[in-house]
Amino acid sequence: MTASLWTAGLAPELDLVFPSCPDDPQMRESVSLWFFEENGRFAAPRMGIEAEAANWDDRLFQANFATEGERVLVGPGKGPVPSAIDADGRPTIIGAGPVTFQCIEPFRRWTARFDGTVADGHVSEQIARTLDPQKRVPLTFEIEMEMAVPAWGQVMGGDSAEAGFMGVGYRFEQLFRAKGTVTLDGESRKISGTGLRIHRQSVRQLEGFRGHCWQSAVFPDGRAFGYIAYPPGEDGKPSYNEGYIWDGTHMIAARVVEAPWLRRIVPQGDDVSLVLESDLGRTRIGGKTLLSTFRVGNPDMGGLNLQQSGVLYDWDGQQAYGMIERSAHESLTQIITGAA
């Protein structure tokens, strides 16, 4: 595999972090991950940092965790930041409060750690908006990530079509395999699984955002897929829709032609199967949600409901855990309690 394929043509230095606060107050750096234990017991359906230049020293972090039994453990907040400079003088570290990421080798190896407290409850409480933020438990989660698929992403210019939806700057994501430990309920145990990491340095454009659907997974045989799509506009014209299929050797451009837009708020078991269209023809991948987390009725997101969840995918009889994030206005969604 050539270096340019592995890095999506980006310079390795772009996988390092800002060494200090950017001059543009609208610029932000975002680093996040999704992790799913290979036995389905534990997941991190997004742990991440939003480092905005305007609030550089008191930045946002998100820490979503979920376990079997529909237990959710969530710890969003703001926190102080560590130095970005590592022992070798390189800008490889980005953190906020209990969350820390470090680039060990660009586009190949990263580490991530959460060491703090989280609100402890059931996914039904999140849906009903009754989760008690004061009922907290300690949790430590740390993994070492080894990238399993080349980076996929966008470099967005001010006049590009992508910039109108994604922002100005660059954004990429990369599927990985990982090992580490989780400490919860007084028990520390080793974990291994797969996931997705995202690195972004951009000025985001959120005006007119009406929802999205985003899915990806890497399978045991090395195949993988991913895409992000926005729903068609009110005039019926297509919106942003871009994805890929990785066949183990080649990155093949794709677009989703059947996407599971968020229409039901279901704790688990929702059908999120999809169909991708590429030079390979149409590729159907089955999926059912599990290890879900939700934000329902978000006034800061214009009334959008948001799901960040694990999915058990099936591709030609081969199964893998992967991610889904999707959002839609509350007027388009129905809350359904219990299993689907």
KEKOL-960081 format. One record per residue (C-alpha): chain; residue in one letter; x, y, z. Coordinates in steps of 0.05 Angstrom, whole numbers, plus 5000, padded with zeros to 4 digits. Layout:
N
chain=A, res=A, X=X, Y=Y, Z=Z
...
END
This chain:
340
chain=A, res=M, X=5000, Y=5000, Z=5000
chain=A, res=T, X=5029, Y=5067, Z=4980
chain=A, res=A, X=5036, Y=5122, Z=5032
chain=A, res=S, X=4991, Y=5169, Z=4992
chain=A, res=L, X=4935, Y=5118, Z=4992
chain=A, res=W, X=4943, Y=5107, Z=5067
chain=A, res=T, X=4939, Y=5181, Z=5081
chain=A, res=A, X=4885, Y=5198, Z=5029
chain=A, res=G, X=4938, Y=5241, Z=4995
chain=A, res=L, X=4946, Y=5286, Z=5056
chain=A, res=A, X=5014, Y=5304, Z=5084
chain=A, res=P, X=5030, Y=5264, Z=5147
chain=A, res=E, X=5038, Y=5330, Z=5185
chain=A, res=L, X=4963, Y=5342, Z=5178
chain=A, res=D, X=4950, Y=5286, Z=5227
chain=A, res=L, X=4986, Y=5325, Z=5281
chain=A, res=V, X=4948, Y=5377, Z=5322
chain=A, res=F, X=4950, Y=5453, Z=5327
chain=A, res=P, X=5010, Y=5471, Z=5370
chain=A, res=S, X=4972, Y=5532, Z=5397
chain=A, res=C, X=4908, Y=5571, Z=5388
chain=A, res=P, X=4893, Y=5588, Z=5315
chain=A, res=D, X=4887, Y=5661, Z=5296
chain=A, res=D, X=4819, Y=5652, Z=5263
chain=A, res=P, X=4767, Y=5654, Z=5320
chain=A, res=Q, X=4720, Y=5609, Z=5279
chain=A, res=M, X=4772, Y=5555, Z=5268
chain=A, res=R, X=4764, Y=5491, Z=5307
chain=A, res=E, X=4801, Y=5426, Z=5315
chain=A, res=S, X=4760, Y=5364, Z=5328
chain=A, res=V, X=4787, Y=5295, Z=5347
chain=A, res=S, X=4739, Y=5239, Z=5364
chain=A, res=L, X=4730, Y=5164, Z=5363
chain=A, res=W, X=4678, Y=5110, Z=5363
chain=A, res=F, X=4697, Y=5042, Z=5394
chain=A, res=F, X=4660, Y=4976, Z=5398
chain=A, res=E, X=4684, Y=4916, Z=5437
chain=A, res=E, X=4686, Y=4854, Z=5393
chain=A, res=N, X=4640, Y=4816, Z=5440
chain=A, res=G, X=4587, Y=4871, Z=5442
chain=A, res=R, X=4593, Y=4884, Z=5517
chain=A, res=F, X=4620, Y=4955, Z=5516
chain=A, res=A, X=4623, Y=5014, Z=5469
chain=A, res=A, X=4643, Y=5086, Z=5463
chain=A, res=P, X=4592, Y=5115, Z=5414
chain=A, res=R, X=4632, Y=5179, Z=5407
chain=A, res=M, X=4685, Y=5206, Z=5453
chain=A, res=G, X=4714, Y=5271, Z=5428
chain=A, res=I, X=4740, Y=5341, Z=5435
chain=A, res=E, X=4717, Y=5405, Z=5401
chain=A, res=A, X=4774, Y=5455, Z=5408
chain=A, res=E, X=4746, Y=5521, Z=5383
chain=A, res=A, X=4794, Y=5580, Z=5378
chain=A, res=A, X=4744, Y=5626, Z=5412
chain=A, res=N, X=4744, Y=5580, Z=5474
chain=A, res=W, X=4812, Y=5549, Z=5467
chain=A, res=D, X=4829, Y=5542, Z=5541
chain=A, res=D, X=4761, Y=5517, Z=5563
chain=A, res=R, X=4741, Y=5470, Z=5508
chain=A, res=L, X=4683, Y=5422, Z=5499
chain=A, res=F, X=4689, Y=5347, Z=5507
chain=A, res=Q, X=4639, Y=5291, Z=5497
chain=A, res=A, X=4644, Y=5222, Z=5529
chain=A, res=N, X=4589, Y=5173, Z=5510
chain=A, res=F, X=4594, Y=5101, Z=5534
chain=A, res=A, X=4545, Y=5044, Z=5532
chain=A, res=T, X=4543, Y=4973, Z=5557
chain=A, res=E, X=4501, Y=4911, Z=5546
chain=A, res=G, X=4434, Y=4916, Z=5581
chain=A, res=E, X=4421, Y=4986, Z=5550
chain=A, res=R, X=4462, Y=5021, Z=5604
chain=A, res=V, X=4489, Y=5089, Z=5584
chain=A, res=L, X=4546, Y=5127, Z=5616
chain=A, res=V, X=4553, Y=5198, Z=5592
chain=A, res=G, X=4600, Y=5254, Z=5612
chain=A, res=P, X=4599, Y=5316, Z=5568
chain=A, res=G, X=4629, Y=5381, Z=5593
chain=A, res=K, X=4684, Y=5432, Z=5587
chain=A, res=G, X=4754, Y=5425, Z=5615
chain=A, res=P, X=4825, Y=5452, Z=5618
chain=A, res=V, X=4874, Y=5433, Z=5565
chain=A, res=P, X=4943, Y=5400, Z=5567
chain=A, res=S, X=5002, Y=5424, Z=5526
chain=A, res=A, X=4999, Y=5400, Z=5454
chain=A, res=I, X=5075, Y=5389, Z=5453
chain=A, res=D, X=5102, Y=5319, Z=5469
chain=A, res=A, X=5169, Y=5300, Z=5497
chain=A, res=D, X=5200, Y=5302, Z=5427
chain=A, res=G, X=5175, Y=5373, Z=5415
chain=A, res=R, X=5120, Y=5353, Z=5367
chain=A, res=P, X=5047, Y=5376, Z=5371
chain=A, res=T, X=5015, Y=5308, Z=5381
chain=A, res=I, X=4970, Y=5316, Z=5443
chain=A, res=I, X=4900, Y=5344, Z=5447
chain=A, res=G, X=4858, Y=5340, Z=5509
chain=A, res=A, X=4802, Y=5371, Z=5550
chain=A, res=G, X=4787, Y=5353, Z=5622
chain=A, res=P, X=4786, Y=5277, Z=5628
chain=A, res=V, X=4795, Y=5264, Z=5553
chain=A, res=T, X=4863, Y=5258, Z=5520
chain=A, res=F, X=4885, Y=5237, Z=5451
chain=A, res=Q, X=4955, Y=5229, Z=5424
chain=A, res=C, X=4982, Y=5217, Z=5354
chain=A, res=I, X=5038, Y=5166, Z=5359
chain=A, res=E, X=5050, Y=5157, Z=5284
chain=A, res=P, X=5009, Y=5198, Z=5234
chain=A, res=F, X=4954, Y=5159, Z=5200
chain=A, res=R, X=4978, Y=5095, Z=5233
chain=A, res=R, X=4974, Y=5096, Z=5309
chain=A, res=W, X=4938, Y=5138, Z=5361
chain=A, res=T, X=4921, Y=5130, Z=5435
chain=A, res=A, X=4860, Y=5154, Z=5472
chain=A, res=R, X=4841, Y=5159, Z=5546
chain=A, res=F, X=4782, Y=5179, Z=5589
chain=A, res=D, X=4792, Y=5183, Z=5664
chain=A, res=G, X=4734, Y=5216, Z=5700
chain=A, res=T, X=4662, Y=5208, Z=5722
chain=A, res=V, X=4600, Y=5197, Z=5680
chain=A, res=A, X=4525, Y=5201, Z=5691
chain=A, res=D, X=4499, Y=5130, Z=5699
chain=A, res=G, X=4431, Y=5109, Z=5674
chain=A, res=H, X=4389, Y=5072, Z=5623
chain=A, res=V, X=4379, Y=5092, Z=5550
chain=A, res=S, X=4304, Y=5099, Z=5563
chain=A, res=E, X=4321, Y=5155, Z=5611
chain=A, res=Q, X=4360, Y=5191, Z=5557
chain=A, res=I, X=4301, Y=5185, Z=5510
chain=A, res=A, X=4252, Y=5210, Z=5563
chain=A, res=R, X=4302, Y=5265, Z=5584
chain=A, res=T, X=4301, Y=5241, Z=5656
chain=A, res=L, X=4373, Y=5218, Z=5663
chain=A, res=D, X=4400, Y=5246, Z=5728
chain=A, res=P, X=4466, Y=5282, Z=5715
chain=A, res=Q, X=4483, Y=5279, Z=5789
chain=A, res=K, X=4481, Y=5203, Z=5792
chain=A, res=R, X=4554, Y=5192, Z=5773
chain=A, res=V, X=4604, Y=5135, Z=5773
chain=A, res=P, X=4679, Y=5133, Z=5758
chain=A, res=L, X=4701, Y=5105, Z=5691
chain=A, res=T, X=4769, Y=5096, Z=5659
chain=A, res=F, X=4776, Y=5078, Z=5586
chain=A, res=E, X=4841, Y=5075, Z=5547
chain=A, res=I, X=4859, Y=5044, Z=5481
chain=A, res=E, X=4916, Y=5039, Z=5431
chain=A, res=M, X=4890, Y=5045, Z=5360
chain=A, res=E, X=4923, Y=5013, Z=5299
chain=A, res=M, X=4893, Y=5039, Z=5234
chain=A, res=A, X=4861, Y=4983, Z=5192
chain=A, res=V, X=4837, Y=5023, Z=5131
chain=A, res=P, X=4866, Y=5083, Z=5094
chain=A, res=A, X=4840, Y=5151, Z=5113
chain=A, res=W, X=4778, Y=5176, Z=5077
chain=A, res=G, X=4757, Y=5248, Z=5077
chain=A, res=Q, X=4750, Y=5316, Z=5047
chain=A, res=V, X=4793, Y=5377, Z=5036
chain=A, res=M, X=4742, Y=5433, Z=5031
chain=A, res=G, X=4755, Y=5500, Z=4996
chain=A, res=G, X=4714, Y=5562, Z=5002
chain=A, res=D, X=4678, Y=5554, Z=4935
chain=A, res=S, X=4672, Y=5478, Z=4934
chain=A, res=A, X=4606, Y=5440, Z=4939
chain=A, res=E, X=4633, Y=5403, Z=4999
chain=A, res=A, X=4648, Y=5469, Z=5035
chain=A, res=G, X=4574, Y=5487, Z=5033
chain=A, res=F, X=4558, Y=5426, Z=5074
chain=A, res=M, X=4622, Y=5407, Z=5111
chain=A, res=G, X=4658, Y=5472, Z=5123
chain=A, res=V, X=4726, Y=5500, Z=5101
chain=A, res=G, X=4789, Y=5463, Z=5118
chain=A, res=Y, X=4798, Y=5388, Z=5121
chain=A, res=R, X=4765, Y=5329, Z=5154
chain=A, res=F, X=4781, Y=5255, Z=5150
chain=A, res=E, X=4762, Y=5191, Z=5184
chain=A, res=Q, X=4798, Y=5125, Z=5192
chain=A, res=L, X=4775, Y=5056, Z=5215
chain=A, res=F, X=4819, Y=5021, Z=5265
chain=A, res=R, X=4829, Y=4959, Z=5309
chain=A, res=A, X=4846, Y=4971, Z=5382
chain=A, res=K, X=4864, Y=4940, Z=5448
chain=A, res=G, X=4862, Y=4970, Z=5518
chain=A, res=T, X=4827, Y=4969, Z=5585
chain=A, res=V, X=4763, Y=4994, Z=5615
chain=A, res=T, X=4752, Y=5003, Z=5690
chain=A, res=L, X=4679, Y=5006, Z=5712
chain=A, res=D, X=4642, Y=4985, Z=5776
chain=A, res=G, X=4708, Y=4971, Z=5809
chain=A, res=E, X=4729, Y=4920, Z=5756
chain=A, res=S, X=4786, Y=4931, Z=5707
chain=A, res=R, X=4789, Y=4886, Z=5646
chain=A, res=K, X=4822, Y=4882, Z=5579
chain=A, res=I, X=4782, Y=4900, Z=5517
chain=A, res=S, X=4793, Y=4894, Z=5442
chain=A, res=G, X=4751, Y=4914, Z=5383
chain=A, res=T, X=4744, Y=4961, Z=5324
chain=A, res=G, X=4725, Y=5033, Z=5314
chain=A, res=L, X=4729, Y=5097, Z=5276
chain=A, res=R, X=4771, Y=5159, Z=5290
chain=A, res=I, X=4759, Y=5229, Z=5262
chain=A, res=H, X=4807, Y=5287, Z=5256
chain=A, res=R, X=4784, Y=5354, Z=5232
chain=A, res=Q, X=4813, Y=5424, Z=5226
chain=A, res=S, X=4761, Y=5470, Z=5195
chain=A, res=V, X=4712, Y=5527, Z=5199
chain=A, res=R, X=4645, Y=5492, Z=5202
chain=A, res=Q, X=4583, Y=5513, Z=5164
chain=A, res=L, X=4521, Y=5493, Z=5204
chain=A, res=E, X=4471, Y=5543, Z=5176
chain=A, res=G, X=4412, Y=5506, Z=5147
chain=A, res=F, X=4434, Y=5439, Z=5174
chain=A, res=R, X=4372, Y=5393, Z=5172
chain=A, res=G, X=4400, Y=5326, Z=5192
chain=A, res=H, X=4446, Y=5271, Z=5168
chain=A, res=C, X=4463, Y=5197, Z=5167
chain=A, res=W, X=4533, Y=5171, Z=5177
chain=A, res=Q, X=4554, Y=5097, Z=5180
chain=A, res=S, X=4618, Y=5056, Z=5176
chain=A, res=A, X=4650, Y=4990, Z=5197
chain=A, res=V, X=4710, Y=4946, Z=5184
chain=A, res=F, X=4698, Y=4871, Z=5177
chain=A, res=P, X=4742, Y=4811, Z=5198
chain=A, res=D, X=4765, Y=4798, Z=5127
chain=A, res=G, X=4790, Y=4870, Z=5120
chain=A, res=R, X=4734, Y=4898, Z=5078
chain=A, res=A, X=4703, Y=4963, Z=5101
chain=A, res=F, X=4654, Y=5017, Z=5083
chain=A, res=G, X=4634, Y=5087, Z=5103
chain=A, res=Y, X=4592, Y=5145, Z=5080
chain=A, res=I, X=4560, Y=5210, Z=5102
chain=A, res=A, X=4497, Y=5237, Z=5071
chain=A, res=Y, X=4450, Y=5295, Z=5083
chain=A, res=P, X=4376, Y=5289, Z=5065
chain=A, res=P, X=4352, Y=5320, Z=5000
chain=A, res=G, X=4333, Y=5393, Z=5002
chain=A, res=E, X=4261, Y=5416, Z=5007
chain=A, res=D, X=4263, Y=5426, Z=4932
chain=A, res=G, X=4281, Y=5352, Z=4924
chain=A, res=K, X=4351, Y=5367, Z=4899
chain=A, res=P, X=4407, Y=5321, Z=4924
chain=A, res=S, X=4450, Y=5343, Z=4982
chain=A, res=Y, X=4519, Y=5321, Z=5004
chain=A, res=N, X=4526, Y=5245, Z=4994
chain=A, res=E, X=4595, Y=5214, Z=4992
chain=A, res=G, X=4624, Y=5148, Z=5014
chain=A, res=Y, X=4671, Y=5090, Z=4999
chain=A, res=I, X=4680, Y=5015, Z=4998
chain=A, res=W, X=4748, Y=4987, Z=5017
chain=A, res=D, X=4759, Y=4918, Z=4985
chain=A, res=G, X=4823, Y=4905, Z=5023
chain=A, res=T, X=4867, Y=4935, Z=4968
chain=A, res=H, X=4830, Y=4992, Z=4934
chain=A, res=M, X=4788, Y=5050, Z=4958
chain=A, res=I, X=4726, Y=5053, Z=4914
chain=A, res=A, X=4683, Y=5116, Z=4913
chain=A, res=A, X=4610, Y=5103, Z=4931
chain=A, res=R, X=4546, Y=5139, Z=4948
chain=A, res=V, X=4487, Y=5115, Z=4990
chain=A, res=V, X=4423, Y=5102, Z=4951
chain=A, res=E, X=4383, Y=5073, Z=5010
chain=A, res=A, X=4399, Y=5106, Z=5076
chain=A, res=P, X=4365, Y=5093, Z=5144
chain=A, res=W, X=4345, Y=5165, Z=5160
chain=A, res=L, X=4326, Y=5176, Z=5233
chain=A, res=R, X=4251, Y=5167, Z=5237
chain=A, res=R, X=4243, Y=5125, Z=5301
chain=A, res=I, X=4275, Y=5134, Z=5369
chain=A, res=V, X=4285, Y=5062, Z=5390
chain=A, res=P, X=4330, Y=5038, Z=5447
chain=A, res=Q, X=4359, Y=4982, Z=5404
chain=A, res=G, X=4342, Y=4935, Z=5347
chain=A, res=D, X=4324, Y=4987, Z=5295
chain=A, res=D, X=4337, Y=4966, Z=5223
chain=A, res=V, X=4392, Y=5010, Z=5195
chain=A, res=S, X=4409, Y=4970, Z=5133
chain=A, res=L, X=4437, Y=5009, Z=5075
chain=A, res=V, X=4453, Y=5004, Z=5001
chain=A, res=L, X=4515, Y=5035, Z=4969
chain=A, res=E, X=4525, Y=5046, Z=4895
chain=A, res=S, X=4594, Y=5044, Z=4865
chain=A, res=D, X=4633, Y=5016, Z=4806
chain=A, res=L, X=4620, Y=4948, Z=4839
chain=A, res=G, X=4546, Y=4957, Z=4828
chain=A, res=R, X=4498, Y=4959, Z=4888
chain=A, res=T, X=4524, Y=4934, Z=4955
chain=A, res=R, X=4473, Y=4918, Z=5009
chain=A, res=I, X=4495, Y=4916, Z=5081
chain=A, res=G, X=4447, Y=4896, Z=5136
chain=A, res=G, X=4448, Y=4927, Z=5205
chain=A, res=K, X=4411, Y=4930, Z=5273
chain=A, res=T, X=4425, Y=4982, Z=5326
chain=A, res=L, X=4450, Y=4966, Z=5396
chain=A, res=L, X=4492, Y=5002, Z=5449
chain=A, res=S, X=4455, Y=5066, Z=5433
chain=A, res=T, X=4458, Y=5136, Z=5462
chain=A, res=F, X=4411, Y=5194, Z=5445
chain=A, res=R, X=4401, Y=5268, Z=5452
chain=A, res=V, X=4327, Y=5284, Z=5445
chain=A, res=G, X=4297, Y=5352, Z=5432
chain=A, res=N, X=4362, Y=5392, Z=5427
chain=A, res=P, X=4348, Y=5467, Z=5429
chain=A, res=D, X=4421, Y=5481, Z=5413
chain=A, res=M, X=4414, Y=5439, Z=5349
chain=A, res=G, X=4350, Y=5471, Z=5324
chain=A, res=G, X=4304, Y=5417, Z=5351
chain=A, res=L, X=4343, Y=5360, Z=5320
chain=A, res=N, X=4342, Y=5291, Z=5352
chain=A, res=L, X=4409, Y=5256, Z=5352
chain=A, res=Q, X=4428, Y=5183, Z=5356
chain=A, res=Q, X=4500, Y=5160, Z=5366
chain=A, res=S, X=4500, Y=5084, Z=5368
chain=A, res=G, X=4532, Y=5018, Z=5355
chain=A, res=V, X=4507, Y=4973, Z=5300
chain=A, res=L, X=4516, Y=4899, Z=5287
chain=A, res=Y, X=4527, Y=4897, Z=5211
chain=A, res=D, X=4521, Y=4838, Z=5164
chain=A, res=W, X=4556, Y=4838, Z=5096
chain=A, res=D, X=4547, Y=4775, Z=5056
chain=A, res=G, X=4541, Y=4734, Z=5120
chain=A, res=Q, X=4601, Y=4765, Z=5155
chain=A, res=Q, X=4586, Y=4806, Z=5217
chain=A, res=A, X=4621, Y=4865, Z=5249
chain=A, res=Y, X=4605, Y=4919, Z=5300
chain=A, res=G, X=4607, Y=4990, Z=5273
chain=A, res=M, X=4578, Y=5059, Z=5282
chain=A, res=I, X=4519, Y=5101, Z=5263
chain=A, res=E, X=4505, Y=5174, Z=5276
chain=A, res=R, X=4442, Y=5205, Z=5250
chain=A, res=S, X=4398, Y=5264, Z=5264
chain=A, res=A, X=4331, Y=5291, Z=5243
chain=A, res=H, X=4283, Y=5345, Z=5266
chain=A, res=E, X=4238, Y=5322, Z=5323
chain=A, res=S, X=4177, Y=5332, Z=5278
chain=A, res=L, X=4202, Y=5276, Z=5234
chain=A, res=T, X=4215, Y=5225, Z=5289
chain=A, res=Q, X=4172, Y=5180, Z=5332
chain=A, res=I, X=4193, Y=5157, Z=5401
chain=A, res=I, X=4181, Y=5082, Z=5410
chain=A, res=T, X=4195, Y=5052, Z=5479
chain=A, res=G, X=4220, Y=4981, Z=5489
chain=A, res=A, X=4253, Y=4938, Z=5436
chain=A, res=A, X=4238, Y=4947, Z=5363
END
